[in-house]
């Protein structure tokens, strides 16, 4: 949440700041702003709304040193007065995260004569640094001292008009990396913002504070000790974060799923067997000793965990619990050192999931595995084992390819656990691997159904509610379908196990509430058919995503779309794709902002 770009270079950096914000706008788009050191001191430009508005307002601004920010509002409503950067005297600050003790700081600084002009927690950082500079005039040292008084999660960047050519940044809990360029040095929340100037990235650790000048980068830890962080050459392609021929990033990312799955499964692509080593060098020992599984995740990643529970228990024989990360750490749980803790996150920086992982480790649960799309992320670095999903950058707020690649990774985990426990026959292993290799082709066939799904979406434009049904391992897919519809079309949607229909939700069913059902040809199909009849009998309009051989007839009020093939255990990965497309096209009909839905941001780095 929120995006930061900062630069200290030998030329005008305003275009770099603006272009960086455009790449980070998925992190927040309530407002945007920048501050540079100019001839008259700190020059600030802010706007409510999108970065494009800021670009127009800053067209005449020039400077070799500056900071910029795109905001997702936490403290204070979206407005120009609450937009970053915030200024105090000679300095300007941008901030991502939440300062938990900002009220205490605000009272102390107000008593010292500082006037607060915004509702944000960030303004307290600006005044605190300005106050610290009275006794410590060096900006680098002043930020170090001020940071020791901050409680919470933050990434900040600070400039001082009295010290031109210098930017100081600090990280604690929120993502921040540095870019080492030829003509200057840079900082940002995400590597995509800096690909325009460099591929050489330095990933800061918690507690790191860095000073950037056009010629140098200096990093110290929280205790003031100097430290050298390695330079990584980013493999991220600039083309990967461009729209190309697609209307929206969400559409692009839906259609990238065959390639994303192929890349994720490349390690087993030509193999006749699966090995624990795909999860790390120590995986064999860690996984063999696991007696149960705990999956920690939020949002869409939580739904991938719920789906995987069916696989893990049925195929590996291990009991599995799936917890919403934001709830897990705040209840009393019973730790088990032999439990495998799996943290699932697209960004690897999700605050609740990271905190839940750390909580589990603090309880002595050290068998940890990260399933993540970002190799340099905090969750990956803090886990004993890791699997990188290789979905590529996901810009659209509504997650699509990250979800299907997470499912692929979790199925691989299922197979490895079954194998190390002696529950996977050679015949089954070969069959599962063949299904995985065919998966990208199967998803491609589902994508060919887009015109039919687009036609269905026309019926949803005037609806205010929708009900999603699924059974067994497809119930979490129904949950994901409902979430997608809510996120980008703003249609209120709920998902239920179909067997629960008669225990309450059936009271809501009428012709104004479409019912979307996931109906694969599995052992629960006959029971699902009965549930669908219950809807039809009450006048409900049914939209059924069925397998080719599900034998559900189309009739008045019952619309059937048949997927090209039945896919057994991996069917959830195929069945979620039409639900993604349905949500996308429903949003298009309604005219919502597909990639930037109201009130949401991509990377949730605050609690």
C-alpha positions, 0 to 999 in steps of 0.5 A: 500500500502506497508507493514511494520513488526517490532519486538523487542524480546528476540531471532532472529527476522529475520524469523519473519520479512520475514514471516510477509512480505510474508503475506503482499506482497499483499500490494506491491511487487516492492521491499523488505528490512529489517534492524536489529541492529547487532554487527556492527551497523545497518545491511541492506539487500534490493532487487528488486522484491519479498520477496523470493529474500530478504529471500535468501539474508538475510539467514545469518542475525541475530538480536533480533531487526529489521524492514522490508518492502515490497514496492509499489512504490509511489515516485521513481521507483522500484529499490534497491536505493529506497527500504526501509529501509532508513538509516541516520547515526545511524538510519533506517526507514520504511514507508507506506504512502505519506509525502506531505511536503517531498520536503520542508523537503528535501531542509531544510535537504540538507542545513544542509548537509544531502545527499539524495541517493534515490528518495523517500519521506521516506528518508526525515523522516530518516534524520529528525529523525537523525537530531532531535536526535542531541538535543533529544537523546531518540529515543521515544521522537525524533520520537514524535518531528519529527512526528509533522513536517510531513504532510501527511499519514504515518505509520513508524517504526524506529530503532537506533543502539545506542538504541538496543532492541527498536523499535519506531513506529508512525501512522497517516492515514496509518494502523498500529497495535501492537502484544503483544507476550510472547517473544517480541513485534511486529508491522505490517500493518496487523494482518495476518503478526503477527499471527505466533507469537501472536493473541493479537493485539493493534490497534493504533489510528491516532497520536499514537506513540509507543515504543516496547521493548521485555518486554513492550509497551508504547504508547503516543498520538500526544501531548505526553500524555500517553494512553492505547489502548485495547488488542484485540484477533484476530479471524483471523485463520492462515489457512485463509491466506494459499493457501491450495489446490488452485493455487492462492489466487484469485481462492481460494477466488472465491471458498470461496464465498458461505461460505463468503456469508453464514457467512455474512448473518448468522444474518438473516439465521434463522430469519423470519424478518429483524431488523435495529439492524444488523447495530448497536444499534442506527440504527433504529433512524438513518435510519428512519430519512434518506431522501436520500443515498450517497454511497462513494467508490472506485474501485470494492467497487464503483461498488457494490454501483452502483449495490445497487443504483438500489435496494435502489431506487426500493425497499426502495424508497429513492433517491441514489447517488453513488460517486467515493470517490476520486472525491467527496471531491474535488468538491462543494457538497450540504450537507444534514444532513438527508442524509445517508452516506454509506462508502464501503471498503474492508480494511476500510483503503482506503485513498480516501474513509476515507477522503471522509467520514471525508469530509461528516462529516465535512459538518454536515452529521453525519448519517454514515454507514460503510460496511467493511470487517475489524472490527478494521479499521478506516472507521468502527471506524469513522462511526455511524453505521457499518456492517462487511461483514465477507468475511475473509481475501482477499489476492488477489489484484483483489477483489472477495469475498469482492465484493459479500459480499458487495452486500449482505450487501447492499441488507440487507440495502435496506430491512431494509430501506424499512421496516422502511419506511413501504414499505416492506410487510411481504410477500416480506420480507419473500421471500427476506430472503428466497432468501438470505438464498439460495444464497450460494447454488446458487453461488455454482452451478455457480462455477460448470461452471468453466470448460466451462468458462475455455474453453472460456478463451482460446479464449482471450489469443491473444486478446488485447481488450474486450467489456462488456455489461449489462443493468439495475442493471447488467451494474455495473456487466459488469463494474466489469467484465471489471475491473477484466479482466484489472487488472489481464490479462492486456487486455484492457476492457471497459464496456457499458450499452448495449443501448449505444452500437450504440452511439459510441462503436459499431465502435470498434466491429470486430472479434478481439474484443470479446464482453461479455454480461450479459443477465439475464432473466429480463424486459430488456432482449428483448432490450438486444437481439437487442443490441446483434444482432447489434454486430453479424451483424458487425462480432463481437464474442459474449460470453453471460452469460445467465439465464437458461430461457433467450431463447437466441439461440447459433449460429455461433459467439454467444457462450452461457453459461447458469447459473443454475437458475434465481435469480431476484433482487439478480441476480447481485451476481450470474452473477459476479461470472462467470466474475471473473472466466473468468478473472482468467482463461484468466490470466492463459492462458496469464501467468500473475501473478494473485495475484500480477498484475503489478503496483497494490496493494491491500490496497490503503492507499495513494491518 
